Amino acid sequence: MQQLRIGASEMLSTVKPSLAESVAETKITARGISVFYGEKQALFDVDVDIPKNSVMAFIGPSGCGKSTFLRCINRMNDTIPIARVEGTISIDGRDINDPELDVVELRARVGMVFQKPNPFPKSIYENVAYGPRIHGLANSKSELDGIVENSLRRAGLMKEVQDRMNEPGTGLSGGQQQRLCIARAIATSPDVILMDEPCSALDPIATARVEELIDELRETLTIIIVTHSMQQAARVSQRTAFFHLGKLVEESETNTIFTNPADPRTQDYITGRFG
C-alpha cells in the first residue's frame, strides 16, 4: 500500500481539481453495454455515467475494452460487420440507437481524435472546413472562414498556420497535425470529443500542448480520453474508469482512483504489478 501512495502522490502532483460531483450534470449514460465481435465477447455489461463539461479518462492494459467502449459512444462499431452491441447509451437523455437518430448527425455531435494524427490529404483550411461544409453549418464563405479560424484558434494552432492555410495539412509536424485533427473535430460544434490515445505518437512538448488544450476545451465540451499513461490520466481528468478483461472494474474521481482504489485489481495495475 505504501508503494501505491508514493506512486499516486507523484501522479497527483499535477492533478486538476475535481468537479463538484454532487452537482455535476450527467452528459452520457451507459447501461448494460456488451460488445461481441462474432462469437468473441469484448465488453461485459458496462454501466457508467459521464458528467458534462469534464474529462473522463479510461485506463487499463491493452485489449481490456476501453477503446471498444469508446467506439460505442459514436457508433463506430457499426462499421465492423461482425460487431454486435447490446445495452443502451444516451446523450442528454436521447438513446443514440434510436432508429430516428441520424448516425451522421451523431458523429458530428460526437467528434473523435485518433491515436495517430490523420489529417486529410487536403489543405489546412480544407481539413477544418470539410465537416462544417458537408453538414451545412455555414451559409456563406465568410461564415465558413469564421468557423475555420475559430476552430484553429480554439485548437491553439491559428498563430502557427495563419500564413499557411493553403498548404497541405500533412506537411505539419506530428503535434501540429494532431491539433489540426482536434480543430477538425470541434469545427462541427460537437458536445462530446472522444480521444483514443491522442498523444501516444507525440513528443513530450507536443503532448503538453495537447493536454493544455484538453483542459481548455472541457469548459464547453465533455471529453473522454483513452490513455495508457496513468500520469496523463492524473493530469487531465476529473474522473477515471479502470477497465480489465472487458469489464469496468471501477470508476470514480481521479484522485480517489489513484490514492484509494476500491478494487485490488485497480491497485495492482496502478502499482505496476500487471499491465
C-alpha positions in Angstrom: 0.0 0.0 0.0 2.9 2.3 0.7 4.1 1.8 -2.9 0.6 2.8 -4.1 0.7 6.0 -2.1 4.1 7.0 -3.3 3.2 6.4 -7.0 -0.1 8.2 -6.6 1.5 11.2 -4.9 3.8 11.6 -7.8 1.0 11.3 -10.4 -1.3 13.6 -8.5 1.1 16.4 -8.1 -0.4 17.9 -11.3 -4.0 16.6 -11.0 -6.6 19.1 -11.9 -9.1 20.0 -9.2 -12.1 17.7 -9.1 -15.5 18.8 -10.2 -18.3 19.2 -7.7 -19.6 15.8 -8.5 -22.7 16.1 -6.3 -24.0 18.8 -8.7 -22.4 17.7 -11.9 -24.9 17.2 -14.7 -24.7 13.8 -16.5 -24.0 14.1 -20.2 -23.7 10.4 -21.2 -25.4 7.4 -19.6 -24.4 3.9 -20.5 -26.3 0.8 -19.2 -25.5 -2.8 -19.8 -23.1 -2.3 -22.7 -21.8 -5.6 -24.0 -19.9 -5.9 -27.3 -19.3 -9.0 -29.4 -17.1 -9.5 -32.4 -18.5 -12.6 -33.9 -18.5 -15.2 -31.1 -15.9 -13.4 -29.0 -17.2 -11.1 -26.3 -15.0 -8.0 -25.9 -17.0 -6.0 -23.4 -19.2 -7.2 -20.5 -22.2 -5.3 -19.1 -20.7 -1.8 -18.6 -22.6 0.8 -16.6 -21.2 4.3 -16.3 -22.3 7.9 -16.1 -20.1 10.6 -17.6 -20.5 14.2 -16.4 -21.0 17.2 -18.6 -18.1 19.6 -19.2 -15.5 17.3 -17.7 -12.7 15.0 -18.8 -13.0 11.3 -18.1 -10.0 9.0 -18.6 -10.3 5.3 -19.5 -7.2 3.4 -18.3 -6.3 -0.3 -18.3 -4.0 -2.8 -20.0 -4.0 -3.3 -23.8 -7.0 -5.3 -25.0 -9.1 -4.5 -21.9 -12.0 -3.0 -23.8 -11.6 0.8 -23.2 -11.3 1.7 -26.9 -14.1 -0.7 -27.8 -16.4 1.1 -25.3 -15.2 4.5 -26.6 -16.3 3.5 -30.2 -19.7 2.6 -28.8 -20.4 6.2 -28.0 -20.4 7.4 -31.6 -21.5 4.0 -33.0 -18.2 3.4 -34.8 -18.6 -0.3 -34.1 -21.5 -0.2 -36.6 -18.8 -0.1 -39.3 -17.5 -3.5 -38.3 -19.7 -6.2 -39.9 -19.1 -8.8 -37.2 -19.7 -6.4 -34.3 -22.8 -6.5 -32.2 -23.6 -4.1 -29.3 -26.1 -4.7 -26.5 -27.3 -2.2 -23.9 -28.2 1.5 -24.1 -26.2 4.7 -24.4 -27.9 8.0 -24.0 -26.5 11.5 -24.6 -28.6 14.2 -22.9 -31.3 11.6 -22.4 -31.5 10.6 -26.1 -30.8 7.0 -27.0 -28.1 7.0 -29.6 -29.5 3.8 -31.1 -32.9 5.4 -31.7 -33.9 4.4 -35.3 -34.9 8.1 -35.9 -31.5 9.4 -35.0 -29.2 10.2 -37.9 -25.8 8.5 -37.4 -24.1 11.2 -39.5 -25.5 13.8 -37.2 -24.5 11.8 -34.1 -20.9 11.7 -35.3 -20.9 15.4 -35.9 -22.1 15.9 -32.4 -19.6 13.3 -31.0 -16.2 14.1 -32.5 -13.3 11.7 -32.5 -9.5 12.1 -32.4 -7.5 9.0 -33.1 -4.2 7.6 -31.8 -2.2 8.6 -35.0 -2.8 12.1 -36.4 -4.8 11.6 -39.6 -5.2 14.8 -41.5 -7.0 14.6 -44.8 -4.7 14.9 -47.9 -6.1 18.5 -48.3 -5.0 22.0 -47.3 -5.1 23.0 -43.7 -8.1 25.2 -44.5 -10.0 22.3 -46.2 -9.2 19.9 -43.3 -11.2 22.1 -40.9 -13.8 23.3 -43.4 -14.8 19.8 -44.5 -17.1 18.9 -41.6 -19.0 22.3 -41.5 -19.4 22.2 -45.3 -20.9 18.7 -45.5 -23.2 19.3 -42.5 -24.4 22.7 -43.9 -23.2 24.7 -40.9 -22.1 27.7 -43.0 -24.3 29.7 -45.3 -21.5 31.7 -46.9 -17.8 31.7 -47.5 -17.3 34.3 -44.8 -19.2 32.1 -42.3 -17.1 29.1 -43.2 -13.9 31.3 -42.9 -15.1 32.2 -39.4 -15.7 28.6 -38.3 -12.3 27.6 -39.6 -10.5 30.4 -37.9 -12.3 29.9 -34.6 -11.7 26.2 -34.6 -7.9 26.6 -35.3 -7.8 29.3 -32.6 -9.5 27.0 -30.1 -7.1 24.2 -31.0 -4.1 26.6 -30.3 -2.9 26.4 -33.9 -4.1 29.6 -35.6 -0.9 31.6 -35.0 1.3 28.8 -36.4 -0.7 28.2 -39.6 -2.4 31.6 -40.4 0.1 32.2 -43.3 0.0 28.5 -44.5 -3.8 27.9 -44.8 -3.5 26.6 -48.4 -0.6 24.2 -47.6 -1.2 20.5 -47.1 -2.1 19.5 -43.5 0.2 16.5 -43.9 3.1 19.0 -44.0 2.7 20.0 -40.4 4.7 18.4 -37.5 3.1 15.5 -35.7 1.9 17.6 -32.8 0.5 20.3 -35.1 -1.2 17.5 -37.2 -2.9 16.3 -34.0 -4.1 19.7 -33.1 -5.3 20.1 -36.6 -7.3 16.9 -36.2 -8.7 18.4 -32.9 -9.6 21.6 -34.8 -11.4 19.5 -37.4 -13.3 17.6 -34.7 -14.5 20.8 -33.0 -15.4 22.6 -36.2 -18.9 20.9 -36.3 -19.6 22.3 -32.8 -19.8 18.9 -31.0 -20.9 18.3 -27.5 -18.5 15.4 -26.9 -15.0 14.7 -28.0 -13.6 11.1 -27.9 -9.8 10.8 -27.8 -8.2 7.4 -28.4 -4.6 7.6 -27.2 -4.2 11.1 -28.8 -0.7 11.7 -27.5 0.9 8.3 -27.9 2.7 9.3 -31.2 3.8 12.7 -29.9 6.9 14.0 -28.2 6.6 15.5 -24.6 6.3 19.1 -25.8 3.5 18.3 -28.2 1.9 16.2 -25.6 1.9 19.0 -23.1 0.3 21.3 -25.7 -2.5 18.8 -26.4 -3.1 18.3 -22.6 -3.4 22.1 -22.1 -5.9 22.2 -25.0 -7.9 19.4 -23.4 -8.1 21.4 -20.2 -9.3 24.5 -22.0 -11.9 22.6 -24.1 -13.5 20.9 -21.2 -15.0 24.3 -20.2 -17.5 23.8 -23.0 -17.1 20.1 -24.0 -17.3 16.7 -22.5 -14.1 14.8 -23.3 -13.4 11.1 -22.9 -9.7 10.1 -23.3 -8.3 6.6 -23.6 -4.8 6.5 -22.4 -2.1 4.0 -21.3 -0.4 6.8 -19.4 -1.6 6.9 -15.8 0.3 10.2 -15.4 -1.6 11.7 -18.2 -4.9 10.5 -16.8 -4.0 12.1 -13.5 -3.0 15.4 -15.2 -6.0 15.9 -17.4 -9.1 14.1 -16.0 -11.5 14.7 -13.2 -12.8 11.1 -13.2 -11.1 7.9 -14.2 -12.5 4.5 -15.2 -10.4 1.3 -14.9 -11.1 -1.5 -17.4 -9.7 -5.0 -17.2 -10.5 -8.1 -19.3 -13.5 -6.4 -20.9 -15.1 -5.3 -17.6 -15.4 -1.9 -16.0 -13.7 -2.6 -12.6 -14.3 0.7 -11.0 -14.9 4.4 -11.8 -14.5 7.3 -9.5 -12.9 10.7 -9.1 -9.4 10.6 -10.4 -7.7 11.3 -7.1 -9.7 8.5 -5.5 -8.7 6.0 -8.1 -5.0 6.8 -7.7 -4.9 7.1 -3.9 -7.6 4.9 -2.5 -9.0 2.5 -5.2 -11.8 0.3 -4.1 -10.7 -2.8 -6.0 -7.4 -4.6 -5.5 -7.1 -5.1 -9.3 -7.0 -1.3 -9.7 -4.3 -1.1 -7.0 -2.3 -3.8 -8.7 -2.5 -2.0 -12.1 -1.6 1.4 -10.7 1.4 0.0 -8.8 2.7 -1.8 -11.9 2.0 -5.4 -10.8 0.5 -6.1 -14.2 -0.4 -4.2 -17.4 
